[in-house]
Amino acid sequence: MDNLSLTISKEQNPDTQMLSELPLIEVLSLLNQNDAEVPKAIKHELFEIEKVVELITQQIRCGGRLFYVGAGTSGRLGVLDSAECPPTFGTDPSLVQSIIAGGQQAMLQAVENIEDCVESAPKELKLRGLSSNDVVIGIAASGRTPFVISGLEYARDIGAKTVAISTRGRGLVCESADLSICPDVGPEVLAGSTRMKSGSAQKMLLGMISTAVMIQLGKVHGNLMIDVKPTNEKLRVRAQNMVMQICDVKEAVAIKLLENVGYNVRAAVLFYSLDISASEAKEIASQPYRSLNEQLDQGK
């Protein structure tokens, strides 16, 4: 039996072999029980996650970027996390990018055959100007996806930092990475459906990594999204509430402060706290990867 056949043979969960015969409530109970195992598996990887966050933070401070590479569910989750970074943390869209096997089409429609392609990921990374300052995270539930492995190998060849994420323990993908995060979530309730426990684990891991990196880069104040882009009414109200809380002012004052600086929360706080001009506040706020407290100390 070859390695792939052996991997597939181990996918069946012995506790759910009668899944289709069970009452609905028992099916739901099994799904819930198995989902609960995901954060437990991730907890064993916290020290490895810490190393990954430190590496990414260091590379970004040196001018690098972060790339997610994945196929199928793994690729879609990479796209999701990278798309959330600009509105949440005010980052440039180029800072955290994603490469999914099959391109944009694969976000809405399965393009399963492309995951075996070993030319696509390197080609796309080259087109995006991958450099030695960047970090590539390869995401593969099975730990053996050729599309992902080839992307990591290309990244290593040009000197970029590499990270592997697999969700059934260590796999081939780890051999092409400087660091690896490899929780074993166990076989899925539905054999081979990696959109379930493995997908949940990947979603949690990418969210943990990107959020922790942004905290290290000063993009969070307390537990507030200090650099949020207030592009709709809900986010404008959130921005107002942040200024009210940090500056201890009434709503009307917070709104006026924000209006003076183009609804930039960080600049509004600096404008109020340092008694400087709006333009000076915006200039200080634009300094990359400085915490709000550092900028407040700088302006005193």
N, C-alpha and C positions, 0 to 999 in steps of 0.2 A: 504493500500500500504506500503510495507516494505521500509527501508531506501535506499536500492540499487535501487529499482524500482522508488522511488521518485527522486533520483539523475538522473537516466537515462531519466525520463520524462521531466526534466528541461534542457536537453542537446540541444533540438532543437532551433535553432536561428529563431525567428519569421520574421526576415528581409530577410531570404534566403530560405524560403519554396518553392519558385518557381525557385530555382537555375538551375535545369536541363532544364528549358524552356527559359532561358535568352540567349541573344546574347553573344558570346565569350567575347567581350570587356567589357560587364557589369559584367560577371563572374570575370574577372581579376580585374576590379575596386573594386568589393566587397571584393575580397581576399586582395587587397592592403589596403583598408580602415580598414579592421579588423586587419591586421598585424600591422597597425600604432597604434592600441590601446594597444599593448603589452608594449612598454616602458613607456607609461603613467601609466599603472597599477603598473609596477615595481617601478616607482618613489615614490609611496605612501609607499613603504616598505624600503626605504633607511636607516632609523634609525634602523630597525631590522637587515638589512644586515650588518650594522656597528657592531652591537653586535656580530653577527656570526663571522665576520672577526677577531674581537678582541679575541673571545674565541678560535678560531682555532690557531691563532698566539701564544697565551699563551700556549696552549697545545703542539704545535710543539716545542716551545722553551724548554719545559720540557721533550722533548724526545718522544712526541706522534706522531701519524700519522693521516691522514685523509682518511676516507672510504666513498665512495658513494655507496648507495644501491638503486636499482630500477629494475623495470620490463618493458619490451617492450621498447618503445621510451625513457622513463625515464632512463632505465638502459643503453641503447646505448649511450645516451648523457653523462652519468657518465663515461663510458668507454672512450669516445672521449676526455673529459676534462682531465682525469687522464693520458691518453697516451701523451697528449701534454705538460705536465709539465716538464718531463726530458729534452727534446730538447730545450724548451723555456727558462727554468730557471736553467738548470744544476742540477736538483734534482735527488736523488736516486729514482729509480722506485718504491721502497717500501714506499716512503713518502706519495704519493697520490695514493690510490688504488680504484678499483671499483669492485662491486659485482652485476652481472646482473642475473636475474632469467633465468634459463636455461643454464647458463654458456656460454662459447665461441660460441657454436652453435647458440645461440640466437642473436648474432651480425649480422648474415647473413640470418637467417631464423626465422620467428616468432614461438615462443614457448609459446603461450598465456595461456595454461592451468596451467603453473607453477606459475603464479602470485598469485594463491590461496593457494599455499603451505606455511605452517607456520613453517616447519622444515628446509628448505633449507638455508635461510639466516643466522639463528643462527649457523647452522653447519659450514657454510663457514667462518663466522667471528671467530668461535672457532679455526678452522684449521689455520687461519692466525694469531692466537695469540693475538686477540684483548685484550687490557689492559685498565686500568683506565686512562691512559695518552692520549688515542686516542679519536678522534671525529668521529662519524658516522652521515652522512647526508642521511636521507631517502627522496627519491624523488618520489612523486606520484601525477599525475595530478588530479585524482579524490579525493585524500586525504583519501582513504580508502583501498589501496592495501594490502591484508594480508601479502604478502611476505615482504613488506617494514615495516609494523607495527611490525611484529615478530622480524625483525632485530633490530629495535630501542628498543624494549622491552628487548631483550637479552643484548644489549649494556648498557642500564640503570641498569639492574640487576647486571652487573659486575663493575659498577661505571664509565663507559666511558661517555663522554659528547655526547649529542644527539641534532640534528637539523632536523626539518621537512621542506620540501619544497612542497607546493601544489599550484595549479594554478587556483582553483575555490574558493578562500577564504579558511577559516579554515575548516579542516576536521578531521576525526578520528585520522589520523596520528599525528596531533598536540598534542594529549593527551599523546603521548609516547615520547615527545621531550622536552628538556630543553628550546630550542628557536625555533621559527617558522617564516618562510617567506611565506606569503600567499597572493600574489596578485590574484585578480579575473579578469581574462582576458575575461570573458564572454563566452557564448556558441560559439562553432566553426561554421564557415561557413558551413562546412560539419558535420552534427550532430555526435558527439562522436569521431571525428577524432583528437585525442589529439596530433598527430604528427604535427599539424598545430600551432595555437596560443599558446597552452600549451607547445608544444615542443620548439617553439621560445623563450618563456619566460624562460624555464628551461635552454636552451643553454646560454641565456644572463646572467642568475643568476649565473650559475656555472662559467662562464668566469669572471664575476665580482668578485666573491668570491675568486677564486684561484689567480687571478691577484693581487687583493688587499692584500691578505695574503702574496704573494711573495714580494710585495713592502715593507710590514711591516718587512719582514725577511731580507731585504737588498739585495734582488736578482735583483733589478732594480736600475740603476743609471740615474737620470734625467728621460727620457722616453726610455732609452736604455736597451736592454736585455743583461746586462753585463756578465751573466753566460751562454749565449747561447752555445750550443754544435755545433761547425762548422763541421758538418758531410758531407756536400756537397759543391759544388763550390759556390752556392748562399750564403750559410751561412759563408763560408770563406771570401768572399768579404764583407759581412756585418760585420764580426769581424774586418777586416782591416779598414773599414770605421769608426767603433767605436773608435778604437785606434787612428786613424788620428784625429778624432774630439776631443776626450778627451785630448790627449797629444799635439794637434796642431802640428802634424808632417806630412811629406810627405808620400805617399804610400809606397815607398821603405823602409823607416825607420819603418813604421808600420809592414810591412811584416817581416822584420828582427827581430823586437821585438817579434812578435808572434812565429816565428820559434824557438827562444831561450827558450820559455816557453811552447812548445807543443800546440800552438794556443789557449792558455787560455787568454781571453781578460783581465780579472781582473788582472792576474799575469803580463801581458804585461804592463799594466798601472803602476802597482806598481814597476816593474823592471825599467821603464823609470823615473818615478817621484821621486823615493826614492834613486836612484843610488846605488842599492844593487845587489847582485848576483841573477842569475835566480833561483837558488834553494831556496834562501831566499824569493824571490817574490812568488814562488809557495807555499811555506810553509804558508806565511801570507794569501795568497788567499784561502787556503784550510780551514781557520777558518770558522766554520758554523755560519750563520745568523748574519754576520757583514756587514754593508754597506761599499761600497768602500771608502767613505769619512772617516769613522771610521778607516779603515785600513791604509789609507794615514796618518792620524793624529798619529796613533800608531807608524808608521815607522819613523816619523820625529825626 
